[in-house]
Amino acid sequence: MKRTRIARWGALASALALALPLGALTGCGDGEEEPTSGPVAVTFWHGFTAEDGKVLTKLIDRFNDSQGEVVIEEEVNPWDVIDDKLLPALAADNGPTIIAQPNERLAGRVKKGAYADLSDYYADPANQTDKLLPAAVDGVTIDGKKFGVPMVFGPISLYYNKTLFAEAGLTAPPTTWDEWVATAQKLTVDADQDGTPEQYGISLPDHSNPGIWPSLFWGNGGDIVQDGKAVLDSPENAETLKFWVDAIRTKKLSPASLDGIDGDKLFLGGKAAMYIGGVWVAGLAKASEIDYGIAMFPAGPKAQVTAAVSLSMSISPKASERKAKAARQFFTWFNAVEQQTEWSIGSGWPPDRTDVPAADLATNPDVSAFASFTPKARIYLPGVVDYDKISTDIVDELTQKAVSGQGTPDALLAEYQQKLAQQLG
């Protein structure tokens, strides 16, 4: 039984609906009179529009064909369009039952009453939630309650250009910060000695690439937010900033004032030998004909840890009991070992379960590598409502100013500690 519905919307914001209180988001949902018998139709909004979207559609079709009680109807839109449309649609009583979203959106939507509590789903052993990656589950946990089920958990990783490594007589990627800097020095080429290398050892953005700097802070024992409190101004974070500001400004191992887009271009254009990026960089590197390798984010002085890009599926509180039950049935099916294996190999995202055999992923070496990194990955700012403001207006500004020399690390950390504390309230 195949009923796949693809809808593409134009962006439309509704400030009134976005400000709706929790009580306004209650009711029947999905905008249609629900039949009391026959298959239950469940609308699923998501933003997977590339190869992962094709794999997801295939899986949804197979789920629909596998039984006669539930029909998943997917509506595919860019993530920012879902941002604009979701709360207005729920308020107008025509929203979806299932919503996929990047986890940085979760806490803010939970605060507005957009998602149902799924803690009882996790309490049922039949759903095998004990097999899900603990860090992925942490990402959907707010004040001790579960508001989503993991769908994607992809660690950011070190990509390296094998051709440039070979030209420099190097065969293996670095595993520690010290090795990383030493390797980058061997790969940085300033042939005309004008102070601007023709080839950089690292493409290391100082803003607009969330995950890099939190991973660096964590690697030296620092953090940004702990238990809802600002902990940005610490000796560990000061050491981290000084170490990497020296690598970029003094040693010139990476350009300063580099954002995520230009960081991509530098590596994909063969002008940087190493880069930190998400799972999607593998596809971009293939398209750019870069002979690349993938390694775990190098270990800092205190820990080897990396940030993960994570997405989850949630259920609208407006869903009827039948639709909510049907959505849960799909969640359990999707996260079973067989489906997780197919999803991972086809989409490029590693499994969100801990028990998918490594041998079953061998047909996609990139996924095998990413899966081996997930035990050391964690989510950036889990459960924090103002993710965008903290990531962009505080952490990005801090690291960009530090790298460009607009203040000392100690002074900047003190300044942005205050801003972070105010933002967190």
VEXLUM-250430 format. One line per field, with one value per residue (C-alpha): residue number from 1; x, y, z. Coordinates in nm, 2 decimals. Each point is the difference from the previous one (the first is absolute). Layout:
<torses>
num: NUM	...
x: X	...
y: Y	...
z: Z	...
</torses>
This chain:
<torses>
num: 1	2	3	4	5	6	7	8	9	10	11	12	13	14	15	16	17	18	19	20	21	22	23	24	25	26	27	28	29	30	31	32	33	34	35	36	37	38	39	40	41	42	43	44	45	46	47	48	49	50	51	52	53	54	55	56	57	58	59	60	61	62	63	64	65	66	67	68	69	70	71	72	73	74	75	76	77	78	79	80	81	82	83	84	85	86	87	88	89	90	91	92	93	94	95	96	97	98	99	100	101	102	103	104	105	106	107	108	109	110	111	112	113	114	115	116	117	118	119	120	121	122	123	124	125	126	127	128	129	130	131	132	133	134	135	136	137	138	139	140	141	142	143	144	145	146	147	148	149	150	151	152	153	154	155	156	157	158	159	160	161	162	163	164	165	166	167	168	169	170	171	172	173	174	175	176	177	178	179	180	181	182	183	184	185	186	187	188	189	190	191	192	193	194	195	196	197	198	199	200	201	202	203	204	205	206	207	208	209	210	211	212	213	214	215	216	217	218	219	220	221	222	223	224	225	226	227	228	229	230	231	232	233	234	235	236	237	238	239	240	241	242	243	244	245	246	247	248	249	250	251	252	253	254	255	256	257	258	259	260	261	262	263	264	265	266	267	268	269	270	271	272	273	274	275	276	277	278	279	280	281	282	283	284	285	286	287	288	289	290	291	292	293	294	295	296	297	298	299	300	301	302	303	304	305	306	307	308	309	310	311	312	313	314	315	316	317	318	319	320	321	322	323	324	325	326	327	328	329	330	331	332	333	334	335	336	337	338	339	340	341	342	343	344	345	346	347	348	349	350	351	352	353	354	355	356	357	358	359	360	361	362	363	364	365	366	367	368	369	370	371	372	373	374	375	376	377	378	379	380	381	382	383	384	385	386	387	388	389	390	391	392	393	394	395	396	397	398	399	400	401	402	403	404	405	406	407	408	409	410	411	412	413	414	415	416	417	418	419	420	421	422	423	424	425
x: 0.00	0.18	-0.13	0.30	-0.09	0.27	-0.09	0.24	-0.09	0.12	0.13	-0.27	0.06	-0.28	0.12	-0.34	0.00	0.36	-0.09	-0.29	-0.01	0.00	-0.37	-0.07	0.17	-0.26	-0.27	-0.06	0.26	0.08	-0.29	-0.22	-0.29	0.17	-0.18	-0.04	0.08	0.24	0.36	0.10	0.17	0.30	0.15	0.38	0.18	0.38	0.27	0.21	0.03	0.32	0.09	-0.11	-0.34	-0.02	0.10	-0.26	-0.28	0.10	-0.02	-0.33	-0.14	0.12	-0.15	-0.33	0.01	0.10	-0.33	-0.36	-0.05	0.21	0.07	0.29	-0.05	0.32	0.01	0.35	0.11	0.33	0.06	-0.04	-0.34	-0.10	0.12	-0.23	-0.30	-0.01	-0.15	-0.25	-0.11	-0.05	-0.19	-0.23	-0.07	0.16	0.35	0.18	0.00	0.37	0.26	0.37	0.23	0.36	0.03	0.10	-0.36	-0.14	0.02	-0.16	-0.29	-0.05	-0.02	-0.28	-0.19	0.06	0.10	-0.15	0.19	0.13	0.14	-0.25	0.13	0.35	-0.14	-0.13	0.27	-0.16	0.12	0.37	0.09	0.27	0.18	0.01	0.31	-0.01	0.13	-0.27	-0.26	0.15	-0.07	-0.38	-0.01	-0.12	-0.05	0.01	-0.27	0.04	-0.16	0.15	0.14	0.35	0.01	0.35	0.32	0.30	0.33	0.21	0.33	0.34	0.03	0.34	0.12	0.20	0.17	0.14	0.10	0.19	0.18	0.12	0.11	-0.28	-0.20	-0.22	-0.24	0.08	-0.15	0.08	0.01	0.38	0.01	-0.27	0.21	0.32	-0.17	-0.16	0.34	0.14	-0.30	0.00	0.17	0.10	0.22	0.05	0.04	-0.25	-0.17	-0.31	0.04	-0.11	-0.09	-0.12	0.05	-0.35	-0.32	-0.12	-0.30	-0.03	-0.37	-0.31	0.10	-0.16	0.17	0.36	0.08	-0.22	0.19	0.33	-0.12	-0.12	0.33	0.18	-0.25	-0.20	-0.37	-0.24	-0.32	-0.03	-0.32	-0.15	0.28	0.26	0.35	0.17	0.26	0.23	0.37	-0.05	-0.18	0.26	0.28	-0.20	-0.05	0.37	0.12	-0.22	0.03	0.38	-0.04	-0.21	0.14	0.37	0.06	-0.25	-0.12	-0.35	-0.13	-0.15	-0.36	-0.10	-0.37	-0.15	-0.08	0.35	0.15	-0.18	0.13	0.36	0.00	-0.21	0.22	0.31	0.14	-0.01	0.12	-0.23	-0.35	-0.26	-0.35	-0.31	-0.09	-0.12	0.36	0.07	-0.25	0.14	0.36	-0.10	-0.17	0.32	0.21	0.20	0.18	-0.10	0.03	-0.21	0.13	-0.13	0.02	0.36	0.02	0.06	0.22	-0.30	-0.23	-0.08	-0.35	-0.19	-0.33	-0.28	-0.26	-0.33	-0.36	-0.30	-0.36	-0.27	-0.38	-0.24	-0.21	-0.30	0.03	-0.29	0.07	-0.02	0.24	0.24	0.00	0.06	0.29	0.16	-0.03	0.19	0.27	0.07	0.00	0.23	0.25	0.02	0.33	-0.10	-0.14	0.29	0.25	-0.18	-0.05	0.37	0.15	-0.23	-0.01	0.36	-0.12	0.14	-0.26	-0.15	0.01	0.29	-0.05	0.02	0.29	0.29	0.03	-0.35	0.12	0.31	-0.15	0.02	0.34	-0.08	-0.30	0.22	0.24	-0.27	-0.16	0.34	0.01	-0.35	0.09	0.22	-0.25	-0.24	-0.26	0.08	-0.23	-0.26	-0.32	0.09	-0.29	0.21	0.23	0.03	0.07	0.26	0.17	0.01	-0.01	0.22	0.23	0.05	0.07	0.24	0.21	-0.01	0.13	0.26	0.14	0.00	0.18	-0.28	0.08	0.18	-0.15	-0.03	-0.18	-0.23	-0.10	-0.09	-0.20	-0.19	-0.05	-0.22	-0.19	-0.06	-0.12	-0.24	-0.13	-0.06	-0.17
y: 0.00	0.31	0.35	0.23	0.37	0.25	0.36	0.29	0.33	0.35	0.17	0.16	0.13	0.06	0.20	-0.03	-0.38	-0.03	0.18	-0.23	-0.13	-0.37	-0.01	0.11	-0.31	-0.26	-0.18	-0.26	0.08	-0.08	0.22	-0.29	-0.20	-0.32	-0.33	-0.25	-0.31	-0.10	0.11	0.31	0.27	0.17	0.31	0.02	0.33	-0.01	0.19	-0.28	0.11	-0.16	-0.37	-0.06	0.12	-0.27	-0.27	0.13	-0.01	-0.35	-0.11	0.17	-0.18	-0.33	0.07	0.08	-0.32	-0.21	0.03	0.13	0.21	0.31	0.22	0.25	0.30	0.20	0.37	0.12	0.36	0.18	0.02	0.38	-0.03	-0.25	0.25	0.26	-0.22	-0.24	0.20	0.19	-0.34	-0.15	0.30	-0.01	-0.37	-0.13	-0.09	-0.34	-0.28	-0.07	0.27	-0.05	0.28	0.08	-0.03	0.36	0.08	-0.25	0.20	0.31	-0.19	-0.20	0.33	0.11	-0.32	-0.14	-0.36	-0.28	-0.16	-0.34	-0.12	-0.29	-0.12	-0.03	-0.19	-0.28	-0.27	-0.10	0.32	-0.09	0.36	-0.14	-0.08	0.36	0.21	0.15	0.34	0.00	-0.06	0.28	0.23	-0.06	0.02	0.32	0.03	-0.38	-0.06	-0.13	0.20	-0.18	-0.32	0.02	-0.01	0.13	0.02	0.09	0.10	0.27	-0.14	0.07	-0.02	0.00	0.01	-0.31	0.14	0.30	-0.23	-0.22	0.30	0.10	-0.36	-0.05	-0.32	0.03	0.27	0.17	-0.14	0.27	0.38	0.01	-0.24	0.20	0.32	-0.17	-0.17	0.32	0.18	-0.26	0.05	0.38	0.14	0.36	-0.03	0.37	0.09	0.28	-0.11	-0.14	-0.37	-0.14	-0.32	-0.02	-0.29	0.04	0.17	0.09	0.24	0.24	0.06	-0.13	-0.36	-0.12	-0.29	0.07	0.23	-0.18	-0.32	0.19	0.14	-0.35	-0.16	0.22	-0.06	0.32	0.05	0.28	-0.09	-0.25	-0.07	0.31	0.22	0.20	-0.15	0.17	0.20	-0.28	-0.06	-0.30	0.21	0.27	-0.26	-0.13	0.34	0.09	-0.32	0.02	0.38	-0.06	-0.28	0.23	0.35	-0.08	-0.32	0.08	-0.36	0.12	0.33	0.23	0.13	-0.32	-0.10	-0.35	0.06	0.13	-0.28	-0.25	0.17	0.00	-0.37	-0.10	0.22	-0.19	0.31	-0.15	-0.34	-0.05	0.10	-0.06	-0.07	-0.20	-0.32	0.20	0.11	-0.35	0.04	0.34	-0.13	-0.28	0.25	0.22	-0.31	0.04	-0.32	0.03	-0.19	0.03	-0.01	0.07	0.36	0.01	-0.03	0.30	0.00	-0.12	-0.20	-0.12	0.12	0.15	0.17	-0.18	0.12	-0.15	-0.01	-0.17	-0.08	0.14	-0.03	0.29	0.03	0.06	-0.36	-0.22	-0.32	-0.21	0.22	0.03	-0.38	-0.04	0.24	-0.19	-0.32	0.17	0.12	-0.35	-0.14	0.27	-0.05	-0.38	-0.15	-0.09	0.35	0.18	-0.20	0.09	0.37	0.03	-0.16	0.20	0.33	0.03	0.06	-0.25	-0.21	0.14	-0.34	-0.16	-0.35	0.02	-0.23	0.18	-0.26	0.09	0.35	-0.11	0.08	0.37	0.07	0.36	-0.11	-0.27	0.27	0.24	-0.28	-0.07	0.36	0.02	-0.13	0.31	0.25	0.23	0.26	0.37	0.19	-0.27	0.12	0.37	0.21	0.29	-0.22	0.23	0.31	-0.17	-0.18	0.31	0.31	-0.13	-0.29	0.10	0.36	-0.11	-0.23	0.23	0.30	-0.22	-0.13	0.35	0.15	0.22	-0.06	-0.25	-0.34	0.07	0.34	-0.14	-0.30	0.23	0.22	-0.28	-0.19	0.29	0.01	-0.38	0.02	0.27	-0.20	-0.31	0.22
z: 0.00	-0.12	0.07	-0.01	-0.01	-0.08	0.07	-0.06	0.16	-0.03	0.32	0.20	0.36	0.25	0.30	0.17	-0.03	0.10	0.33	0.08	0.36	0.07	0.06	-0.36	-0.14	0.12	-0.20	-0.26	-0.27	-0.36	-0.12	-0.11	0.16	0.11	-0.09	0.28	-0.21	-0.28	-0.03	0.19	-0.21	0.17	-0.15	0.04	-0.06	-0.06	-0.19	-0.15	-0.36	-0.12	-0.03	0.36	-0.10	-0.28	0.25	0.25	-0.26	-0.09	0.36	0.06	-0.31	0.14	0.34	-0.16	-0.21	0.30	0.19	-0.05	0.31	-0.05	-0.31	0.04	-0.23	-0.03	-0.08	-0.09	0.04	0.08	0.37	0.01	-0.16	0.27	0.26	-0.15	-0.04	0.28	0.29	-0.22	-0.15	0.35	0.11	-0.31	0.07	-0.32	0.11	-0.02	0.24	-0.03	-0.03	-0.06	0.10	0.08	0.38	0.05	-0.08	0.25	0.33	-0.14	-0.15	0.32	0.19	-0.24	0.06	-0.35	0.09	0.21	0.29	-0.12	0.33	0.01	-0.34	0.15	0.29	-0.22	-0.06	-0.33	-0.15	0.07	0.09	0.22	-0.33	-0.11	0.03	0.35	-0.13	-0.26	0.27	0.21	-0.29	0.02	0.38	0.16	0.38	0.02	-0.26	-0.35	-0.28	-0.31	-0.14	-0.16	-0.38	-0.08	0.21	-0.21	0.15	-0.15	-0.11	-0.14	-0.38	-0.15	-0.36	-0.07	-0.31	0.20	0.28	-0.24	-0.16	0.35	0.08	0.25	0.02	0.31	0.14	0.33	0.32	0.25	0.00	0.00	-0.29	-0.18	0.02	-0.10	-0.29	-0.11	0.01	-0.24	-0.24	0.01	-0.31	-0.05	-0.30	-0.07	0.37	-0.01	0.32	-0.17	-0.06	-0.34	0.19	0.36	0.23	0.15	-0.10	0.34	0.00	0.30	-0.05	-0.18	0.04	0.33	0.17	-0.07	0.29	0.26	-0.09	0.05	0.34	0.11	-0.11	0.26	0.28	-0.06	-0.09	-0.09	0.20	0.28	0.19	-0.15	0.12	-0.20	0.05	-0.30	0.20	0.13	0.00	-0.23	-0.26	0.02	-0.07	-0.29	-0.16	0.05	-0.16	-0.31	-0.04	-0.01	-0.26	-0.23	0.06	0.07	-0.18	-0.28	-0.02	-0.10	-0.13	0.27	-0.02	-0.18	0.00	-0.07	-0.36	-0.09	0.22	-0.22	-0.32	0.12	0.07	-0.30	-0.23	0.11	0.18	0.35	0.10	0.29	0.10	0.27	-0.13	0.02	-0.18	-0.31	-0.07	-0.13	-0.28	-0.08	-0.01	-0.23	-0.23	0.01	-0.08	0.32	0.11	0.36	0.33	0.31	0.36	0.35	0.12	0.15	0.38	0.21	0.32	0.21	-0.23	-0.34	-0.08	-0.29	-0.06	-0.18	-0.24	0.13	-0.12	0.16	-0.06	0.23	0.02	0.01	0.32	-0.23	-0.14	0.09	0.20	-0.32	-0.19	0.29	0.04	-0.37	0.01	0.28	-0.21	-0.28	0.24	0.13	-0.36	-0.13	0.28	-0.02	-0.10	-0.36	-0.08	0.17	-0.20	-0.33	0.10	0.10	-0.31	-0.24	0.18	0.13	0.35	0.26	0.19	0.32	0.16	0.18	-0.12	-0.38	-0.10	-0.14	-0.28	-0.12	-0.07	-0.19	-0.35	0.10	0.15	0.09	0.21	0.16	0.10	0.13	0.20	0.17	0.11	0.15	0.35	0.05	-0.14	0.19	-0.09	0.02	0.24	0.06	0.15	-0.04	-0.13	-0.15	-0.20	-0.30	0.20	0.22	-0.29	-0.23	0.21	0.28	-0.09	-0.36	0.09	0.27	-0.22	-0.30	0.21	0.17	-0.33	-0.16	0.30	0.12	0.37	0.21	0.07	0.37	-0.06	-0.26	0.21	0.29	-0.23	-0.17	0.33	0.11	-0.33	0.02	0.36	-0.09	-0.29	0.21	0.26
</torses>
